[in-house]
Amino acid sequence: MHSTFFDALAEASLRAVSTFSPQDLSSISWSFAVVAVLNRPLLQVIGEEACKADESSPQDLANTAWAFASLRIFYEPLVAAIAMASKQTLDQFSCQNLANTAWAFAKVV
């Protein structure tokens, strides 16, 4: 049911991913995880771009971590980047952000 739409979304996202903000990256990965659609080429590129992202919000970090863990994708550079960024902004995390990030790390590490 979702596959045609998500195939088209993945194709369009792959063409534009270098222009995405950290929120865009987390939202796209989150949407694929919610409907359990695993598009490895897209998520690989999102993971690479998210590693380079500056100034990701706690929500962006938590959502990206949750999405990758929900889809059972362990991309070590992304986990390391999220861990480092989270340490620097931990005091800004909501309880939900903390719980989602901790759950994601427990699931994939």
Backbone as ProteinMPNN parsed JSONL, in Angstrom:
{"seq_chain_A": "MHSTFFDALAEASLRAVSTFSPQDLSSISWSFAVVAVLNRPLLQVIGEEACKADESSPQDLANTAWAFASLRIFYEPLVAAIAMASKQTLDQFSCQNLANTAWAFAKVV", "coords_chain_A": {"N_chain_A": [[0.819, -1.19, 0.0], [1.831, 1.326, 0.912], [4.138, 1.308, -0.537], [4.513, 2.286, -3.223], [4.233, 5.083, -2.957], [6.278, 5.573, -1.036], [8.51, 4.641, -2.406], [8.657, 6.557, -4.449], [9.012, 8.833, -2.844], [11.491, 8.229, -1.69], [13.126, 8.223, -3.961], [12.906, 10.919, -4.811], [13.931, 12.159, -2.533], [16.555, 11.197, -2.451], [17.642, 12.587, -4.586], [17.637, 15.17, -3.575], [18.785, 15.208, -1.068], [21.189, 16.359, -0.163], [20.55, 18.962, 0.294], [18.967, 19.002, 2.49], [17.917, 19.924, 5.777], [18.962, 19.243, 9.218], [16.549, 18.663, 10.539], [14.898, 17.933, 8.386], [16.204, 15.582, 7.54], [15.863, 13.94, 9.81], [13.075, 13.825, 9.9], [12.359, 12.57, 7.469], [13.646, 10.062, 7.754], [12.326, 9.201, 10.058], [9.686, 9.025, 9.116], [9.838, 6.87, 7.314], [10.484, 4.848, 9.114], [8.219, 4.741, 10.782], [6.258, 3.602, 9.16], [7.496, 1.279, 8.633], [9.137, 0.894, 6.346], [11.866, -0.094, 4.683], [14.368, 1.399, 3.113], [17.274, 0.981, 2.055], [19.31, 2.317, 0.418], [18.508, 5.049, 0.572], [18.475, 5.489, 3.377], [21.128, 5.024, 3.991], [22.377, 7.225, 2.761], [21.086, 9.291, 4.139], [22.051, 8.754, 6.711], [24.785, 9.287, 6.307], [24.693, 12.026, 5.639], [23.507, 13.053, 7.961], [25.552, 12.659, 9.776], [27.251, 14.715, 9.136], [25.826, 16.92, 9.78], [25.418, 20.043, 11.312], [24.46, 21.558, 14.358], [22.109, 20.078, 15.106], [18.956, 19.621, 16.556], [17.885, 18.487, 19.84], [15.528, 17.031, 19.43], [15.761, 16.326, 16.707], [18.031, 14.674, 16.831], [17.146, 12.626, 18.557], [14.919, 11.624, 17.118], [16.133, 10.728, 14.749], [17.895, 8.781, 15.728], [15.991, 7.035, 16.855], [14.536, 6.287, 14.556], [16.449, 4.906, 12.946], [17.116, 2.812, 14.68], [14.62, 1.598, 14.993], [14.25, 0.553, 12.476], [16.178, -1.284, 12.552], [18.828, -0.653, 11.823], [22.184, -0.386, 12.063], [24.456, 1.98, 11.968], [27.489, 2.757, 12.45], [29.09, 5.237, 12.326], [27.036, 7.146, 12.426], [25.778, 6.617, 14.886], [27.902, 7.283, 16.587], [28.173, 10.024, 15.951], [25.666, 11.016, 16.775], [25.808, 10.403, 19.491], [27.964, 12.045, 20.314], [26.983, 14.645, 19.689], [24.73, 14.63, 21.3], [25.807, 14.502, 23.89], [26.842, 17.061, 24.095], [24.601, 18.646, 24.202], [22.909, 17.719, 26.122], [21.561, 18.8, 28.334], [19.483, 20.117, 27.164], [17.69, 18.28, 26.285], [14.44, 16.867, 26.239], [12.482, 14.808, 28.479], [11.299, 12.826, 26.916], [12.913, 12.902, 24.586], [15.324, 12.024, 25.714], [14.573, 9.443, 26.568], [13.858, 8.209, 24.111], [16.29, 8.321, 22.693], [17.996, 6.868, 24.381], [16.684, 4.371, 24.313], [16.998, 3.783, 21.579], [19.8, 3.561, 21.35], [20.239, 1.41, 23.063], [18.967, -0.552, 21.652], [20.43, -0.868, 19.244], [23.16, -0.963, 19.836]], "CA_chain_A": [[0.0, 0.0, 0.0], [2.695, 2.503, 1.013], [5.404, 1.146, -1.254], [4.64, 3.17, -4.382], [4.492, 6.432, -2.453], [7.583, 5.658, -0.38], [9.527, 4.516, -3.456], [8.757, 7.881, -5.08], [9.59, 9.728, -1.838], [12.917, 7.898, -1.581], [13.782, 8.684, -5.185], [12.982, 12.384, -4.749], [14.811, 12.516, -1.413], [17.941, 10.924, -2.851], [18.089, 13.675, -5.466], [17.698, 16.447, -2.861], [19.217, 15.016, 0.319], [22.287, 17.258, 0.219], [19.977, 20.263, 0.66], [18.097, 18.818, 3.654], [18.339, 20.349, 7.114], [18.905, 18.127, 10.165], [15.142, 18.314, 10.786], [14.428, 17.204, 7.204], [16.795, 14.244, 7.591], [15.208, 13.157, 10.859], [11.664, 13.622, 9.538], [12.27, 11.557, 6.414], [13.974, 8.747, 8.313], [11.246, 8.868, 10.983], [8.485, 8.616, 8.37], [10.061, 5.526, 6.806], [10.447, 3.926, 10.241], [6.846, 4.615, 11.284], [5.518, 2.662, 8.302], [8.357, 0.107, 8.497], [9.642, 0.761, 4.979], [13.327, -0.062, 4.726], [15.002, 1.756, 1.843], [18.68, 1.066, 2.47], [20.086, 3.387, -0.234], [18.134, 6.35, 1.136], [18.902, 5.602, 4.767], [22.593, 5.139, 3.987], [22.704, 8.616, 2.44], [20.626, 10.102, 5.269], [23.025, 8.549, 7.784], [26.01, 10.025, 5.971], [24.411, 13.464, 5.743], [23.258, 13.377, 9.37], [26.859, 12.718, 10.442], [27.863, 16.002, 8.811], [24.914, 17.996, 10.167], [25.738, 20.892, 12.458], [23.338, 22.16, 15.068], [20.897, 19.271, 15.183], [18.245, 19.794, 17.821], [17.677, 17.233, 20.555], [14.438, 16.299, 18.764], [16.332, 15.745, 15.485], [18.919, 13.579, 17.227], [16.329, 11.535, 19.106], [14.107, 11.037, 16.048], [17.006, 9.997, 13.837], [18.328, 7.577, 16.444], [14.828, 6.154, 16.965], [14.191, 5.766, 13.234], [17.423, 3.9, 12.529], [16.978, 1.649, 15.558], [13.353, 0.938, 14.681], [14.446, -0.204, 11.237], [17.287, -2.197, 12.847], [20.003, -0.247, 11.062], [23.291, 0.085, 12.885], [25.45, 2.689, 11.167], [28.363, 3.192, 13.543], [29.414, 6.672, 12.322], [25.865, 7.921, 12.85], [25.636, 6.432, 16.338], [28.955, 8.087, 17.217], [27.845, 11.446, 15.769], [24.528, 11.331, 17.646], [26.293, 10.362, 20.874], [28.766, 13.24, 20.577], [26.103, 15.814, 19.688], [23.842, 14.531, 22.465], [26.579, 14.867, 25.084], [27.041, 18.505, 24.122], [23.326, 19.361, 24.386], [22.078, 16.862, 26.971], [20.717, 19.61, 29.218], [18.36, 20.63, 26.373], [16.825, 17.162, 25.922], [13.244, 16.591, 27.032], [12.468, 13.428, 28.972], [10.983, 11.962, 25.773], [14.126, 12.829, 23.759], [16.262, 11.156, 26.424], [14.077, 8.066, 26.536], [13.947, 7.683, 22.745], [17.695, 8.146, 22.34], [18.5, 5.748, 25.176], [16.091, 3.156, 23.751], [17.631, 3.529, 20.274], [21.167, 3.082, 21.569], [20.145, 0.066, 23.649], [18.492, -1.473, 20.611], [21.393, -1.106, 18.166], [24.551, -1.098, 20.278]], "C_chain_A": [[0.869, 1.262, 0.0], [3.85, 2.47, 0.021], [5.552, 2.081, -2.446], [4.957, 4.596, -3.947], [5.896, 6.538, -1.87], [8.739, 5.414, -1.354], [9.751, 5.868, -4.128], [9.389, 8.889, -4.122], [11.091, 9.482, -1.694], [13.683, 8.424, -2.788], [13.96, 10.209, -5.176], [13.952, 12.834, -3.657], [16.275, 12.283, -1.759], [18.491, 12.025, -3.743], [18.352, 14.962, -4.687], [18.357, 16.376, -1.493], [20.334, 15.958, 0.744], [21.793, 18.65, 0.606], [19.128, 20.189, 1.927], [18.737, 19.358, 4.93], [18.37, 19.118, 8.024], [17.454, 17.705, 10.469], [14.559, 17.537, 9.607], [14.93, 15.757, 7.235], [16.092, 13.377, 8.626], [13.751, 12.873, 10.507], [11.492, 12.558, 8.463], [12.572, 10.178, 6.987], [12.879, 8.288, 9.274], [10.02, 8.362, 10.227], [8.64, 7.212, 7.793], [9.969, 4.501, 7.939], [9.025, 3.697, 10.746], [6.039, 3.607, 10.464], [6.334, 1.406, 7.986], [8.758, -0.166, 7.051], [11.152, 0.949, 5.033], [13.859, 0.194, 3.318], [16.468, 2.014, 2.172], [19.469, 2.159, 1.748], [19.777, 4.766, 0.346], [18.67, 6.501, 2.554], [20.419, 5.658, 4.894], [22.999, 6.592, 3.75], [22.254, 9.544, 3.566], [21.602, 9.97, 6.435], [24.309, 9.323, 7.548], [25.812, 11.525, 6.122], [24.195, 13.876, 7.195], [24.562, 13.452, 10.157], [27.526, 14.067, 10.242], [27.052, 17.184, 9.346], [25.426, 18.736, 11.402], [24.43, 21.37, 13.073], [22.034, 21.372, 14.946], [20.262, 19.499, 16.54], [18.15, 18.455, 18.544], [16.571, 16.379, 19.911], [14.945, 15.618, 17.487], [17.199, 14.531, 15.822], [18.121, 12.372, 17.704], [15.522, 10.844, 18.005], [14.955, 10.223, 15.074], [17.476, 8.701, 14.484], [17.188, 6.564, 16.517], [14.499, 5.499, 15.626], [15.148, 4.655, 12.808], [17.315, 2.642, 13.392], [15.687, 0.887, 15.262], [13.453, 0.087, 13.427], [15.609, -1.193, 11.352], [18.505, -1.933, 11.966], [21.041, 0.272, 12.039], [24.338, 0.663, 11.951], [26.359, 3.38, 12.177], [28.738, 4.67, 13.498], [28.242, 7.551, 12.771], [25.655, 7.805, 14.352], [26.664, 7.283, 17.074], [28.648, 9.579, 17.113], [26.691, 11.859, 16.668], [24.967, 11.346, 19.105], [27.079, 11.621, 21.213], [27.885, 14.492, 20.641], [25.189, 15.809, 20.899], [24.562, 14.932, 23.747], [26.706, 16.375, 25.217], [25.756, 19.272, 24.431], [22.377, 18.611, 25.324], [21.131, 17.654, 27.864], [19.502, 20.198, 28.485], [17.37, 19.531, 25.983], [15.599, 17.103, 26.829], [13.344, 15.151, 27.542], [12.197, 12.459, 27.823], [12.184, 11.8, 24.849], [15.151, 11.891, 24.4], [15.849, 9.692, 26.328], [14.216, 7.462, 25.135], [15.391, 7.423, 22.331], [18.292, 6.965, 23.102], [17.967, 4.418, 24.641], [16.784, 2.787, 22.444], [19.03, 2.963, 20.453], [21.147, 1.669, 22.154], [19.756, -0.957, 22.588], [19.573, -1.822, 19.597], [22.829, -1.342, 18.637], [24.724, -2.381, 21.078]], "O_chain_A": [[0.664, 2.16, -0.817], [4.475, 3.499, -0.234], [6.636, 2.624, -2.656], [5.847, 5.239, -4.506], [6.625, 7.483, -2.173], [9.836, 5.931, -1.145], [10.89, 6.277, -4.352], [10.209, 9.708, -4.537], [11.87, 10.43, -1.588], [14.76, 9.002, -2.647], [15.034, 10.718, -5.494], [14.706, 13.788, -3.848], [17.136, 13.085, -1.399], [19.673, 12.359, -3.666], [19.196, 15.764, -5.088], [18.475, 17.4, -0.819], [20.41, 16.32, 1.918], [22.546, 19.433, 1.185], [18.622, 21.212, 2.388], [19.947, 19.254, 5.127], [17.861, 18.063, 7.648], [17.176, 16.517, 10.636], [13.806, 16.584, 9.807], [14.167, 14.824, 6.984], [15.765, 12.221, 8.358], [13.25, 11.785, 10.79], [10.578, 11.737, 8.54], [11.833, 9.227, 6.733], [12.541, 7.105, 9.301], [9.389, 7.389, 10.64], [7.68, 6.441, 7.781], [9.437, 3.408, 7.744], [8.669, 2.574, 11.1], [5.236, 2.852, 11.012], [5.921, 0.575, 7.177], [8.724, -1.307, 6.59], [11.646, 2.02, 5.385], [13.808, -0.677, 2.45], [16.85, 3.13, 2.522], [20.234, 2.873, 2.395], [20.688, 5.56, 0.584], [19.256, 7.53, 2.892], [20.937, 6.284, 5.819], [23.858, 7.125, 4.452], [22.968, 10.485, 3.91], [21.941, 10.964, 7.075], [24.856, 9.938, 8.464], [26.67, 12.216, 6.672], [24.654, 14.94, 7.611], [24.665, 14.229, 11.107], [28.291, 14.512, 11.097], [27.536, 18.316, 9.361], [25.814, 18.124, 12.398], [23.429, 21.558, 12.381], [20.975, 21.952, 14.708], [20.954, 19.563, 17.556], [18.317, 17.404, 17.926], [16.676, 15.153, 19.859], [14.6, 14.468, 17.217], [17.105, 13.491, 15.171], [18.389, 11.239, 17.303], [15.45, 9.616, 17.965], [14.541, 9.153, 14.628], [17.454, 7.644, 13.853], [17.392, 5.375, 16.272], [14.218, 4.302, 15.567], [14.715, 3.592, 12.364], [17.414, 1.528, 12.878], [15.676, -0.343, 15.283], [12.822, -0.966, 13.325], [15.976, -1.853, 10.38], [19.126, -2.855, 11.438], [20.807, 1.247, 12.753], [25.021, -0.067, 11.233], [26.036, 4.451, 12.69], [28.712, 5.322, 14.542], [28.442, 8.578, 13.42], [25.382, 8.805, 15.017], [26.339, 7.931, 18.069], [28.84, 10.319, 18.078], [26.726, 12.936, 17.264], [24.543, 12.21, 19.871], [26.885, 12.203, 22.28], [28.031, 15.306, 21.552], [24.9, 16.863, 21.466], [23.993, 15.623, 24.593], [26.68, 16.908, 26.327], [25.812, 20.42, 24.873], [21.17, 18.852, 25.309], [20.01, 17.213, 28.119], [18.59, 20.72, 29.127], [16.322, 19.823, 25.409], [15.709, 17.269, 28.044], [14.188, 14.378, 27.088], [12.801, 11.388, 27.762], [12.457, 10.697, 24.375], [15.766, 11.07, 23.719], [16.668, 8.818, 26.045], [14.65, 6.318, 24.998], [15.681, 6.413, 21.688], [19.016, 6.154, 22.524], [18.717, 3.449, 24.528], [17.12, 1.624, 22.221], [19.405, 1.998, 19.787], [21.961, 0.829, 21.77], [20.188, -2.109, 22.645], [19.631, -2.96, 19.131], [23.635, -1.881, 17.879], [25.827, -2.678, 21.539]]}, "name": "protein", "num_of_chains": 1, "seq": "MHSTFFDALAEASLRAVSTFSPQDLSSISWSFAVVAVLNRPLLQVIGEEACKADESSPQDLANTAWAFASLRIFYEPLVAAIAMASKQTLDQFSCQNLANTAWAFAKVV"}
